[in-house]
Amino acid sequence: MESIDFAIKEYDYQPKFRYSICTLVTDINEYNEMYTSFTKAGFSKEICEFRYIDNIGSNNFDAYKGLNLFLQNANAEFIIICHQDILLNFDKIEVLEKRIEEITAIDKNWAILSNAGGIENDLYQRYTLNVAYPDGKYDRIGKFPQKVVSVDENFILVKRSANLALSYNLKGFHFYGTDLCLIAELLGYSAYVIDFKVTHKSYGTPNESYYNILQTLTQKYRHFMRNRYIVTTIADFYLSASNLQTTIAETKLGKKVSRKLAKIKHKNN
């Protein structure tokens, strides 16, 4: 057996940059405006790398596939995934650094920060956001910081050490912020909307593909969160959001009935 040169005690990835700014680009002029606003806000090449995927003329990569490349290959401590049509013409890098420090003091298990997002089980308040628009409108709604279950895709900051990825079985250009938050929560991480003002040139208009992806994402997570027995080589246990269903399924009678039904199913197949 060959000798082992070193042992990994903890996550020992050493990033070369503080930030990776990653964007899917369809309009190079708009991207250049975004890039310039970042550099003016203090995101210099000394501490940042700027990465983009060329979708000019044709969408070579959808968001899920393209952004996974960023998440897997970015070489920075923090990965900023953003739209090409945003501008950092208000808050600068010092504000973002302060917000990261504040969140870390509150919750060391955070993995995602954004300027807009949705609040769990709150159909009245629904969301919190800090977004300006070129026509002078400014939406500052809710409190900051706010723990959320989804984030808007115009500006998403991801902690590189969380090792997050988007779903392989989803495609398109919508709801990847929601998908990322759900995966982060499953891994034990949390997401927050912070007080960081960003200009977004679009109000966002849901189209047919938006609703198609919503349906696909909903079906994916409904299937994943279904009531079911998890069987290992040694043990089996029941998963359900219902304590009552879990209690019944884990009784001797419950398991006996389930095994009987499984036996019948195998015979019929």
C-alpha positions, 0 to 999 in steps of 0.5 A: 500500500502506498503511503499517504502524503497528507491527511485532511483534517477539515475543509482545507480549500484555499481560495485565491480570491475573496469573490467570484462574480459569475454571470450568464451573458446574452448582452455584452454591453449590459454585462460591461455596465454591470462589470464596471459598476462592480469595479467602481464599488470596490470589487477589484481584480486583486480580490475578485475574479469575473467569470461569465458564460457566453450565451450571446446569440443562443442559450448554450447553457441554461441556468441550472447547468451553467451556474453549476459550472460556476459553483464547481469551479469558482476559485473564491471564498464567496461566489456571487451569481448575478444577472447581467442587468444589475448595477452596484451603484449604491452599496459598495464592497465595504457594506457587503463585507459588514453584512457578511460579518453580521450574518456570521455572528448571528448564524455560522451555518449560513450559506446563501445571502441575497437582496430579496427572498421569500419568507417561510409560511408567510402568505401575508408578508411573503417576502423581503427585498432591497431593490432599486430600479432605473425609473427611480422606484425603490422597493425596501420591504421587510426587515433585515437580515431576514431568514428566507426559504428562497432568494431572487436570482438577480443577486445571490452570494454563496459561501464556497465552503458549503459546496452547494449545487443546483438540481441536475434534473431541473432545467431553464432560467427560473427558480434556481434561487429556490432550488439552491435554498432548498438544497442548502436547507437539506444540507443543514445551511440557511439563507438570508436577505441582507440590507444590500441595495442593488439596482435591477433593470427589470421588474421580472415578467413571468412567462410560460417557461416560468410556470412550466419550471414551477410545475417541474420543481414542485413535482420534484420536491413533492416526490422527494418529500413523499412518505416512505420507508427508507431501507438500509442493509441493517435497518429500516425507518419511516419518513413523514412530516406527520408524527402520527403517520410515523408512529403508526408506521414504526409499530410492529403492526405497521411494519408487518402490514407494509411488508405484507403489501410489499410482498404482494407487490413483488409477486404481482410484478 
